[in-house]
């Protein structure tokens, strides 16, 4: 494999509802190298938060009361970063994919054709650890960590982990983590 392009993506939610996205993070990888990491605060519908979600990620209603809606943020992401067939990578794809798909339906947005891969699924296949959380894997594999449960940092940690997984499984030999 000569080039590797993908976008690692992460969503934080304000409540237990998948449509309550309050932060989106992406990490753009081109030719096996991280070229950009970004995050956007998003005002969830009604700007309502659960105690447990705030405790997890630290984002509060006052942080997002002036933030754009998901539809506005997604329009920017789609226009600047996504094309049909783009590979999105997440650590626990079922969660992130359902957040994106359910929220897109809620806002009546059309998503481009996307391919998905899961760094959690790959980690379970490659590494013999009793724990496969993003933070634990990054610690074990000496991958630089940011603020866990903040979307931009988690997206970059996921991208670095995915590159490492490809390297460790001999699927991409020119990867530098």
Secondary structure, DSSP 8 states (H G I E B T S, - for coil): -----EEEEEEEESSSSTT-EEEEEEEEEETTEEEEEEEEE---GGG---HHHHHHH---HHHHTTS--HHHHHHHHHHHH--TTEEEEETTHHHHHHHHHHHHHHTT-----EEEEEHHHHHHHH---S---HHHHHHHTT-----TTSHHHHHHHHHHHHHHHHHHTTS-TT---
